[in-house]
Amino acid sequence: VQKADVTTAGFHEPGFTPQELADPALAEIRDLLYRASGTYQSENRFDFLAKRCRRRMKCLDSTSFADYLERLASPAGPDDEIRLLLNELLIGETSFFRNPPQLDAMVKIILPKLLAAKVSADCRRLRIWSAGCSTGEEPYTLAIVFLEKVARAWPQWTLEILATDLNDEALQKCRAGIYDEYALRNAGAEIRARYFRAADAAFAVVEQARELVSFSRLNLNDPAAMAEMHSFDLIFCCNVLIYFEEASKHRAINNFYRALHPGGYFFVSDCESLYHTQHDFRLLHYPAAIAYRKAIPGEFPGDAI
Ligand SMILES: C[S@@+](CC[C@H](N)C(=O)[O-])C[C@H]1O[C@@H](n2cnc3c(N)ncnc32)[C@H](O)[C@@H]1O
């Protein structure tokens, strides 16, 4: 046994020997998942991949990676095995108010100029996409920030936040809108009091914020689904593309570019960048944050903010 991890249930999950991890079927499972989702498990993550496969294999009484590969390769409708394995595999780490400098740049610098430009075009509707929203903390944070910082100063605005993810279990949590103390660790007392209601030992997002957000399952690596996405002013895709490989990342970024209105903004997390990816965005620097902007045809580079 190579090593043991502590599972979410708190018990030690045995690891695999190097020989077991060298099973060619495991590499084929990795490739199949890559083609399905764009996420890529390099060889140093094979122990993790093998453990997550083993969880699903137990449910199916499957005893070898080769046998499990066969089942994965024959998808059968909405409950197909790839989807169930991805639910086990996708990393959903997130929290409310995860990146304050990015939120500050959006509220103090980007939105005033963006909203003013929209008003002069007689439009009072803002559309935001939280792509790879995990369990919902990011889109609900955006809804709360809008209510707190924008709605009062800019009344009569409509905000629509579309939050998407590939993980069915994460989306169920989004729709429930109930969180524990740990998820709220960066939320101050006033925000908690205004936007959450105590629900047993947890906190439920208030209706006023919930009604701004809609959730849907979307695979960022699915060209047909991505082609349907359009007319966004802001897109957040934070801590998602780090799990993608170069080609799938490139495709996703160019789809985000297409899905934005000219003058719209694209955000990644503070540990990511579009460096090494060919794209048409302009990179903008703010205090302790960056954003990417889709230029308006004919504007000067200095017009961007
Ligand atoms: C680490 S979480 C990021 C959550 C949130 N954006 C944040 O920054 O706090 C990454 C999310 O990306 C999702 N994801 C990974 N690959 C995806 C794909 N191909 N399509 C849609 N979502 C994907 C995972 O299911 C997971 O919920």
Ligand as a Chemical Component Dictionary entry (heavy atoms), coordinates in Angstrom:
data_LIG
# 
_chem_comp.id                   LIG 
_chem_comp.type                 NON-POLYMER 
_chem_comp.pdbx_formal_charge   0 
_chem_comp.three_letter_code    LIG 
# 
loop_
_chem_comp_atom.comp_id 
_chem_comp_atom.atom_id 
_chem_comp_atom.alt_atom_id 
_chem_comp_atom.type_symbol 
_chem_comp_atom.charge 
_chem_comp_atom.model_Cartn_x 
_chem_comp_atom.model_Cartn_y 
_chem_comp_atom.model_Cartn_z 
_chem_comp_atom.pdbx_ordinal 
LIG C1  C1  C 0  -12.633 24.763 -7.210  1  
LIG S1  S1  S 1  -14.297 24.918 -7.783  2  
LIG C2  C2  C 0  -14.402 26.680 -8.050  3  
LIG C3  C3  C 0  -15.635 27.299 -7.434  4  
LIG C4  C4  C 0  -15.724 28.815 -7.549  5  
LIG N1  N1  N 0  -15.663 29.257 -8.922  6  
LIG C5  C5  C 0  -14.654 29.489 -6.725  7  
LIG O1  O1  O 0  -13.686 30.015 -7.287  8  
LIG O2  O2  O -1 -14.753 29.509 -5.494  9  
LIG C6  C6  C 0  -14.162 24.272 -9.465  10 
LIG C7  C7  C 0  -15.507 23.902 -10.069 11 
LIG O3  O3  O 0  -15.340 23.727 -11.469 12 
LIG C8  C8  C 0  -16.241 22.725 -11.890 13 
LIG N2  N2  N 0  -15.841 22.188 -13.199 14 
LIG C9  C9  C 0  -14.732 21.483 -13.512 15 
LIG N3  N3  N 0  -14.745 21.126 -14.801 16 
LIG C10 C10 C 0  -15.883 21.626 -15.325 17 
LIG C11 C11 C 0  -16.469 21.598 -16.631 18 
LIG N4  N4  N 0  -15.887 20.961 -17.649 19 
LIG N5  N5  N 0  -17.656 22.216 -16.803 20 
LIG C12 C12 C 0  -18.254 22.855 -15.779 21 
LIG N6  N6  N 0  -17.768 22.922 -14.537 22 
LIG C13 C13 C 0  -16.588 22.303 -14.313 23 
LIG C14 C14 C 0  -16.165 21.693 -10.759 24 
LIG O4  O4  O 0  -17.289 20.842 -10.743 25 
LIG C15 C15 C 0  -16.062 22.579 -9.527  26 
LIG O5  O5  O 0  -17.310 22.792 -8.931  27 
# 
loop_
_chem_comp_bond.comp_id 
_chem_comp_bond.atom_id_1 
_chem_comp_bond.atom_id_2 
_chem_comp_bond.value_order 
_chem_comp_bond.pdbx_ordinal 
LIG C1  S1  SING 1  
LIG S1  C2  SING 2  
LIG S1  C6  SING 3  
LIG C2  C3  SING 4  
LIG C3  C4  SING 5  
LIG C4  N1  SING 6  
LIG C4  C5  SING 7  
LIG C5  O1  DOUB 8  
LIG C5  O2  SING 9  
LIG C6  C7  SING 10 
LIG C7  O3  SING 11 
LIG C7  C15 SING 12 
LIG O3  C8  SING 13 
LIG C8  N2  SING 14 
LIG C8  C14 SING 15 
LIG N2  C9  SING 16 
LIG N2  C13 SING 17 
LIG C9  N3  DOUB 18 
LIG N3  C10 SING 19 
LIG C10 C11 SING 20 
LIG C10 C13 DOUB 21 
LIG C11 N4  SING 22 
LIG C11 N5  DOUB 23 
LIG N5  C12 SING 24 
LIG C12 N6  DOUB 25 
LIG N6  C13 SING 26 
LIG C14 O4  SING 27 
LIG C14 C15 SING 28 
LIG C15 O5  SING 29 
# 
